Amino acid sequence: MRDLKPWELRLLNEREELKERYAKLGEFIRLEAFNDLEEADQDLLNDQAYAMLEYLCVLDSRVERIRA
């Protein structure tokens, strides 16, 4: 693999960090503690998880382009 530019390294790091945060949020959503939250808070966390997934998909597409 060629040497990556600084912005490409930042992109890869951002993707990995987001992937970890998305996984942790998903784990929390499956816990009983999530069910103890008010419905509005549950809705907001579900919205956040969806937005994170959408963003992760965008980052994945960008990573694929730099690896091509």
Residue pairs with C-beta under 8 A, 6 or more apart in sequence:
1 67
4 12
4 66
8 66
11 59
11 62
11 63
11 66
12 63
14 59
15 56
15 59
15 60
15 63
18 52
18 55
18 56
18 59
19 56
21 52
22 49
22 52
22 53
22 56
25 45
25 48
25 49
25 52
26 49
28 34
28 45
29 45
29 46
29 49
34 42
34 45
35 42
37 45
